[in-house]
Amino acid sequence: FDKWTDGQRRKILVDLLERCSLSQQKFCAKQLQDRVPTEALDFTTRLPRVLSLYIFSFLDPRSLCRCAQVSWHWKYLSELDQLWMLKCLRFGWYINFSPTPFEQGIWKKHYIEMVKELHVTRPKTPPKDEFVVIDVQPVRSNIPEAKPPVLGRRTNKEKKELPPWRSSDRHPTDTIRFNYLDNYDP
């Protein structure tokens, strides 16, 4: 057997398996399963549920929602109240009733409703009485003034120069936006 080629060995193994009974084939399958690791194995089905939940607890809410689309088992794990309750309590969002054991996903629904409410409520503009505008005077320079430009016409210098708060890049990449759906403390 050691001196045979790979093709010869495969042919003999196929012939042997065809002649084996079902119990002998199951025995061979078990021996192969112990020696050859399974590919593309779902870790959440192999690990204890506590460890899977611990791993999922590091994900932000958006990633948890994406995990719910992977498989039925991941959907079940990613919608558990144990994960979403911590994310709600971090922002100080409480529910005003105690859910029954048959109600699942209450905390996730509450989180989504609270985020929707954040989008609906906007900061209010203060009334005119409270709104104070500081009297701003133009800065005088020592350079003698030229003729005031005619309205509606721009000189070449005005076209090229941008105000100091605008850069020349139309799509800047250095802006950092805070996403409140991430797991960072507010």
C-alpha positions, 0 to 999 in steps of 0.5 A, a space after each residue: 500500500 505504501 508503494 502505490 500511487 495516489 490514484 491506486 490507493 483511492 481506487 482501493 478505498 472506494 472498492 473497500 467502502 462499496 463492499 462495507 456494510 452501513 455500520 462499517 461505513 459509519 465507523 469509517 466516517 467517525 474515524 475520518 471525522 475525528 482525524 480531519 477537522 470540519 471546515 466552515 464550522 459555526 463556532 456559536 453551535 460548538 461553544 457554550 451559549 454563555 461564551 457565544 453571548 460574551 463574544 456577541 456582547 462586544 459588537 455594536 448594535 448595527 453589527 448585531 443587526 447584521 449578525 441576525 441575518 447570518 442564520 437562524 441560530 445567530 438571529 436567536 442569539 443576537 436578539 436576546 434581551 441579555 445583549 440589548 438590555 446592557 446597550 439600553 442601560 448604557 444610555 439610561 433607557 429603561 422600560 417601564 414594565 417587566 416583560 414576561 418570560 414569553 416576550 422576547 426581543 423587548 429590549 431590542 425593540 425599545 432600543 430601536 424606538 429610542 434611536 428613532 426618537 432621537 432622529 425625530 426630536 431636534 434641538 429647539 431654537 431659543 426664543 428671540 429674547 434669549 438669543 444674544 448677538 454680539 455687536 461685531 465691528 469690522 477690522 480696520 486695516 492699515 492698507 488704503 482701500 481701493 475702489 469698491 467693487 461694482 456689485 455683480 462683478 467679481 475680480 479674479 482674486 476673489 474667484 480664486 481665494 476661498 474663505 478660511 473655513 473652506 478647503 479646496 477639497 470637495 470631499 474631505 477625508 479627515 472628518 470624523 463623525 460620531 456614530 451613537 449606535 457604536 458601543 462607545 460611552 456617550 
